[in-house]
Amino acid sequence: MMMQRQLKKGTGIAIAESAIKMVFYYFHERDWYNSNFGIKIPHHDKIDTDEPK
């Protein structure tokens, strides 16, 4: 009896842990994709296309 309860409890914890990790991973990847961290944007300060040459 005691062993069955421990087995059920352990299985429930393992399933909950996996589900929580997947949710955190999803939102982490979504935030990372939407961030600009580490992306270098080239500056075009010297190019001015509005003025005629």
N, CA, C and O of each residue as an XYZ file, in Angstrom:
212
protein
N       0.815     -1.200      0.000
C       0.000      0.000      0.000
C       0.861      1.267      0.000
O       0.660      2.171     -0.812
N       1.804      1.312      0.910
C       2.666      2.483      1.040
C       3.500      2.675     -0.223
O       3.730      3.803     -0.657
N       3.950      1.568     -0.807
C       4.782      1.627     -2.010
C       3.979      2.173     -3.194
O       4.513      2.921     -4.012
N       2.711      1.805     -3.286
C       1.862      2.292     -4.385
C       1.648      3.797     -4.285
O       1.689      4.495     -5.298
N       1.423      4.298     -3.089
C       1.242      5.743     -2.902
C       2.506      6.503     -3.271
O       2.442      7.560     -3.899
N       3.648      5.966     -2.881
C       4.911      6.624     -3.219
C       5.147      6.600     -4.729
O       5.651      7.566     -5.302
N       4.784      5.500     -5.360
C       4.952      5.377     -6.799
C       4.038      6.368     -7.531
O       4.465      7.019     -8.484
N       2.804      6.477     -7.092
C       1.869      7.432     -7.697
C       2.335      8.871     -7.487
O       2.272      9.697     -8.398
N       2.799      9.152     -6.284
C       3.279     10.499     -5.976
C       4.507     10.837     -6.816
O       4.603     11.934     -7.365
N       5.438      9.904     -6.917
C       6.638     10.112     -7.718
C       6.323     10.291     -9.196
O       6.929     11.126     -9.868
N       5.387      9.515     -9.696
C       4.974      9.630    -11.099
C       4.308     10.979    -11.346
O       4.564     11.620    -12.365
N       3.469     11.406    -10.434
C       2.818     12.711    -10.567
C       3.812     13.857    -10.558
O       3.682     14.810    -11.326
N       4.797     13.762     -9.693
C       5.825     14.800     -9.623
C       6.642     14.829    -10.917
O       6.953     15.905    -11.428
N       6.989     13.661    -11.444
C       7.773     13.586    -12.679
C       6.999     14.171    -13.859
O       7.574     14.887    -14.678
N       5.723     13.879    -13.952
C       4.899     14.409    -15.041
C       4.752     15.920    -14.901
O       4.881     16.654    -15.881
N       4.482     16.384    -13.681
C       4.338     17.831    -13.458
C       5.642     18.554    -13.766
O       5.621     19.634    -14.358
N       6.769     17.982    -13.378
C       8.065     18.605    -13.642
C       8.302     18.737    -15.144
O       8.751     19.785    -15.610
N       8.009     17.701    -15.892
C       8.199     17.748    -17.342
C       7.302     18.805    -17.985
O       7.742     19.554    -18.857
N       6.051     18.860    -17.552
C       5.120     19.838    -18.113
C       5.564     21.266    -17.796
O       5.527     22.138    -18.664
N       5.981     21.500    -16.563
C       6.428     22.839    -16.164
C       7.676     23.236    -16.941
O       7.792     24.384    -17.369
N       8.602     22.318    -17.130
C       9.814     22.612    -17.889
C       9.484     22.976    -19.335
O      10.085     23.893    -19.896
N       8.534     22.263    -19.939
C       8.148     22.568    -21.319
C       7.528     23.950    -21.434
O       7.795     24.668    -22.397
N       6.707     24.330    -20.471
C       6.082     25.652    -20.487
C       7.137     26.741    -20.332
O       7.129     27.721    -21.076
N       8.040     26.578    -19.377
C       9.110     27.558    -19.190
C      10.000     27.647    -20.423
O      10.398     28.743    -20.818
N      10.316     26.516    -21.033
C      11.161     26.506    -22.223
C      10.472     27.245    -23.369
O      11.115     28.013    -24.085
N       9.177     27.019    -23.548
C       8.421     27.689    -24.612
C       8.496     29.208    -24.453
O       8.814     29.920    -25.405
N       8.202     29.698    -23.253
C       8.213     31.143    -23.039
C       9.630     31.716    -23.080
O       9.826     32.850    -23.518
N      10.608     30.949    -22.633
C      12.000     31.396    -22.704
C      12.409     31.574    -24.161
O      12.992     32.600    -24.511
N      12.120     30.609    -25.006
C      12.482     30.694    -26.425
C      11.717     31.816    -27.121
O      12.260     32.498    -27.991
N      10.482     32.000    -26.743
C       9.677     33.077    -27.335
C      10.255     34.447    -26.992
O      10.356     35.320    -27.854
N      10.632     34.629    -25.730
C      11.244     35.893    -25.312
C      12.603     36.091    -25.971
O      12.939     37.201    -26.383
N      13.377     35.031    -26.071
C      14.706     35.128    -26.674
C      14.605     35.521    -28.144
O      15.392     36.331    -28.634
N      13.629     34.941    -28.845
C      13.422     35.260    -30.261
C      13.036     36.726    -30.438
O      13.450     37.364    -31.406
N      12.257     37.256    -29.524
C      11.787     38.637    -29.627
C      12.799     39.661    -29.118
O      12.599     40.861    -29.306
N      13.866     39.220    -28.486
C      14.867     40.163    -27.985
C      15.892     40.455    -29.075
O      16.014     39.705    -30.044
N      16.613     41.533    -28.909
C      17.673     41.895    -29.844
C      19.047     41.674    -29.232
O      20.031     42.239    -29.709
N      19.130     40.877    -28.207
C      20.381     40.660    -27.507
C      21.404     39.998    -28.426
O      21.144     38.945    -29.009
N      22.562     40.627    -28.544
C      23.647     40.060    -29.330
C      23.566     40.314    -30.822
O      24.422     39.840    -31.568
N      22.561     41.048    -31.278
C      22.406     41.332    -32.695
C      22.981     42.708    -32.978
O      22.566     43.701    -32.381
N      23.930     42.760    -33.885
C      24.537     44.030    -34.250
C      23.889     44.533    -35.532
O      23.893     43.852    -36.557
N      23.339     45.730    -35.456
C      22.691     46.349    -36.606
C      23.698     47.313    -37.235
O      24.238     48.180    -36.548
N      23.955     47.165    -38.542
C      24.915     48.072    -39.177
C      24.365     49.499    -39.218
O      23.186     49.725    -39.487
N      25.251     50.444    -38.945
C      24.865     51.847    -38.964
C      25.166     52.422    -40.343
O      26.241     52.190    -40.894
N      24.238     53.154    -40.887
C      24.402     53.785    -42.192
C      24.408     55.295    -42.022
O      23.684     56.017    -42.708
N      25.241     55.761    -41.092
C      25.296     57.198    -40.809
C      25.861     57.997    -41.976
O      25.439     59.128    -42.214
N      26.800     57.424    -42.697
C      27.473     58.159    -43.754
C      26.688     58.174    -45.060
O      26.997     58.955    -45.960
N      25.695     57.334    -45.168
C      24.895     57.271    -46.389
C      23.634     58.111    -46.173
O      22.834     57.832    -45.279
N      23.471     59.135    -47.000
C      22.304     59.989    -46.907
C      21.667     60.023    -48.307
O      22.206     60.638    -49.227
N      20.535     59.366    -48.450
C      19.919     59.243    -49.772
C      18.925     60.370    -50.045
O      18.415     60.470    -51.161
N      18.633     61.221    -49.058
C      17.649     62.277    -49.262
C      18.215     63.471    -50.043
O      17.474     64.147    -50.758
N      19.487     63.727    -49.915
C      20.103     64.885    -50.572
C      20.653     64.480    -51.939
O      21.299     63.440    -52.064
N      20.401     65.294    -52.961
C      20.981     64.986    -54.284
C      22.472     65.256    -54.289
O      22.962     66.101    -53.540
N      23.179     64.545    -55.124
C      24.633     64.693    -55.209
C      25.032     65.790    -56.159
O      26.223     66.043    -56.344
